[in-house]
Amino acid sequence: MTRNGIRIIAGSAHPALAAEVAAHLGVALCPTRLVKFSNENMMFQVLENVREADVFVIQPSCPPESEGIIEALMMIDALKHASAARVTAVLPYFPYARSDKKDRPRISITARLMADLLETAGAARVLLTNLHSAQVQGFFRIPTDQLNATPLVCEYLKANRDLTDYVVVAGDVGEAKDAGEYASRLGLPMAVIDKRRFDDSESPRVVGLIGEVKGRHALIVDDEIASGGTVVEAARYLQAQGARRVEVAIVHPVLSGNAVEKLAASPIERGVVTNTLPIPPARQHPMIETVSVGRLLADAIAAIHGGASISALFT
């Protein structure tokens, strides 16, 4: 444990989540100043002494994404050179999470680049939530913990739904493992959609279904929802296969473009997401229910600060 205790720094991406985490920990947010100049440069300044402090910077990746990444790197660099004992980057949603492999010639594995930049800026460790691909954790050469928000979503569903006649549906084959966790925790059967993506568009095509949804309530699960094309196409297919109703359970509500309008106009009746990302007021909708990860992050931060194991939080 460091001499001057915990400091929580809120980036501009999700100050509400940072405030919630700080409240759970019983500490005040560290005062900071972010200036954006007319030439689009930025300046970050921490407004109190952080020498020998254990500092946690909370900054998920959301629009404007590139600006938010630079801000996070500037915050970490400033804290390192202000003699913080340790700086932990808390990234509930990791930047460029989908760019995790070289699946075509002459491209960047940008998720690995993000890991390198965080370490170069001065992060001593990283705290993440539900990575799109587990291999991204291996891109880091510094200690990295990945939390799992799926149990929070499952507990919410059990408390707020009559799960009789529900079936968990993986949005694609790659999501089958995570869907299996939902099915196990909820005690439900499972089905898998065979989805193919034939180009760079965000409109995949469903070509088949493994399992039975006829006469059941279908619960589509995935780690994130971006444009909404995947779940909307899946929902229409499930409805055509005889599902009585369709809902979704998603950890990261990216909700880019007109995703909310797509969801509202689709067969999907309700959706559960977490607050790893902020949902701007213009994109909030009564059909979207939110579960907070604030307590989960706070418990992990307390364990890291105290040198305790956080393995129990992984599950």
SVG drawing of the C-alpha trace seen along z (x, -y; Angstrom):
<svg xmlns="http://www.w3.org/2000/svg" viewBox="-45 -29 53 57">
<polyline fill="none" stroke="black" stroke-width="0.4" points="0.0,0.0 1.4,-3.4 1.9,-6.2 -0.7,-8.6 -3.5,-6.2 -5.9,-5.9 -6.6,-8.6 -9.3,-8.3 -8.9,-10.3 -12.0,-10.8 -11.3,-11.2 -13.8,-13.1 -15.2,-9.9 -17.4,-8.7 -17.2,-10.9 -20.4,-9.5 -18.9,-6.0 -15.7,-7.4 -17.8,-9.3 -19.8,-6.1 -16.5,-4.1 -15.1,-6.9 -18.3,-6.9 -18.1,-3.1 -14.5,-3.5 -15.4,-6.4 -13.0,-8.8 -13.4,-12.1 -12.5,-12.3 -9.1,-13.9 -9.5,-17.5 -8.1,-17.9 -8.2,-20.3 -8.4,-19.6 -8.0,-22.4 -8.8,-22.0 -7.0,-24.7 -8.2,-26.2 -5.7,-24.1 -7.3,-20.9 -4.3,-20.3 -5.1,-19.4 -3.5,-20.0 -4.2,-17.9 -3.3,-19.0 -3.9,-17.2 -4.7,-19.9 -3.5,-18.1 -0.4,-16.4 -0.3,-12.7 3.3,-12.0 3.6,-8.4 -0.1,-7.9 -1.8,-4.8 -3.6,-6.4 -6.4,-4.9 -7.4,-6.6 -10.9,-5.7 -11.3,-6.3 -13.3,-3.9 -13.0,-4.2 -16.0,-6.0 -16.6,-8.9 -14.6,-10.9 -12.4,-7.8 -9.1,-9.1 -9.3,-12.2 -10.2,-10.0 -7.2,-7.8 -4.8,-10.7 -6.4,-12.2 -5.8,-8.9 -2.2,-8.7 -1.7,-12.4 -3.3,-11.7 -1.1,-8.7 2.1,-10.5 1.3,-13.6 0.7,-11.4 3.9,-9.4 5.9,-12.6 4.1,-14.0 5.7,-11.1 2.7,-8.9 3.8,-5.7 1.7,-3.7 -0.7,-4.5 -3.4,-2.0 -5.3,-2.5 -8.9,-1.4 -10.4,-0.8 -13.9,0.6 -14.1,0.7 -10.8,1.2 -9.9,-0.9 -9.7,0.9 -10.8,4.1 -11.8,5.7 -8.4,5.0 -6.8,8.0 -5.3,10.0 -3.7,9.6 -6.4,11.1 -5.4,9.3 -2.1,8.0 -0.5,4.8 -2.8,3.8 -2.1,2.8 -3.0,5.1 -4.1,1.9 -5.2,3.4 -1.6,4.5 -0.5,1.0 -2.9,-0.4 -1.3,1.9 2.2,0.6 1.1,-3.0 -0.4,-2.6 2.8,-1.0 5.0,-3.7 2.9,-6.5 3.6,-5.1 0.8,-2.8 2.1,-0.2 -1.0,2.0 -4.3,2.2 -7.8,3.1 -10.3,4.2 -13.8,5.5 -15.0,8.3 -12.5,8.0 -13.8,8.8 -11.1,11.4 -9.2,13.0 -5.9,12.9 -5.8,9.1 -4.8,9.5 -1.6,11.2 -0.7,8.0 0.4,6.4 3.8,6.8 2.5,5.2 0.1,6.8 -3.4,6.8 -6.7,7.9 -9.9,8.6 -13.1,8.4 -16.3,10.2 -19.6,8.3 -21.6,11.3 -22.6,12.4 -24.0,8.9 -26.2,9.1 -27.3,12.6 -28.3,11.5 -30.3,8.6 -32.1,10.9 -32.9,13.4 -34.3,10.6 -36.3,8.9 -37.5,11.6 -39.6,14.8 -37.1,16.9 -39.5,19.7 -39.4,20.7 -36.3,18.6 -33.4,19.8 -30.0,18.1 -28.9,17.4 -25.3,16.8 -25.3,14.1 -22.6,16.1 -20.4,19.1 -17.6,17.0 -19.9,16.0 -20.9,19.5 -18.5,19.8 -19.8,16.6 -23.4,17.7 -22.6,20.9 -21.7,19.0 -25.1,17.1 -26.9,20.4 -25.1,22.1 -25.7,19.2 -29.3,18.8 -30.0,22.6 -31.3,22.2 -30.9,24.1 -28.8,22.5 -29.0,22.0 -26.3,20.7 -26.9,18.5 -24.7,19.3 -23.8,15.8 -21.5,14.9 -19.9,11.6 -18.9,11.3 -17.4,7.8 -16.4,4.9 -20.0,3.7 -21.7,4.1 -24.6,6.0 -23.8,9.8 -26.1,12.4 -27.7,15.2 -27.5,18.6 -28.6,21.1 -29.5,21.9 -28.2,24.6 -30.8,25.4 -34.5,24.7 -36.3,21.4 -39.8,22.1 -42.3,21.1 -39.6,19.7 -38.4,16.3 -35.0,15.8 -32.3,13.9 -29.5,12.9 -26.2,12.3 -23.0,10.7 -20.1,8.8 -20.9,5.5 -23.4,3.9 -22.1,1.4 -24.3,0.5 -27.0,2.9 -26.9,4.8 -25.9,8.1 -28.6,8.4 -31.4,6.9 -30.7,9.4 -30.5,12.2 -33.8,11.0 -35.6,11.1 -34.3,14.5 -35.3,15.8 -38.8,14.4 -39.1,16.1 -38.0,19.4 -41.0,19.1 -39.5,17.3 -42.3,15.8 -40.3,12.7 -36.7,11.5 -34.5,9.7 -30.8,8.9 -28.2,8.9 -25.0,7.0 -22.1,5.9 -20.7,2.9 -23.3,0.5 -21.3,-1.1 -24.5,-2.0 -22.9,-3.8 -24.7,-5.7 -28.5,-5.0 -28.2,-1.8 -30.9,-2.8 -33.4,-3.6 -32.6,-0.2 -33.3,1.6 -36.5,-0.3 -37.8,0.6 -36.8,4.3 -38.5,7.3 -36.4,6.8 -38.6,5.9 -36.0,5.2 -32.3,5.0 -30.0,5.2 -26.6,3.5 -24.0,2.3 -22.6,-1.2 -19.0,-0.4 -19.7,-3.0 -21.9,-6.1 -25.2,-6.3 -25.7,-9.9 -29.2,-11.3 -30.1,-11.4 -29.5,-7.6 -31.3,-6.6 -34.5,-4.6 -37.0,-3.0 -36.3,0.5 -32.7,0.3 -32.1,1.3 -28.7,0.6 -26.8,2.6 -23.9,0.8 -20.3,2.1 -19.3,-0.6 -19.2,1.7 -17.3,4.3 -14.6,1.8 -14.5,0.4 -14.0,3.8 -11.2,4.6 -9.5,1.2 -9.6,1.8 -8.1,5.3 -5.4,4.0 -4.5,1.2 -4.5,3.5 -2.5,6.2 -5.4,8.7 -6.4,11.3 -9.1,10.3 -9.6,13.7 -13.1,14.0 -14.2,11.0 -13.3,12.6 -16.3,14.9"/>
</svg>
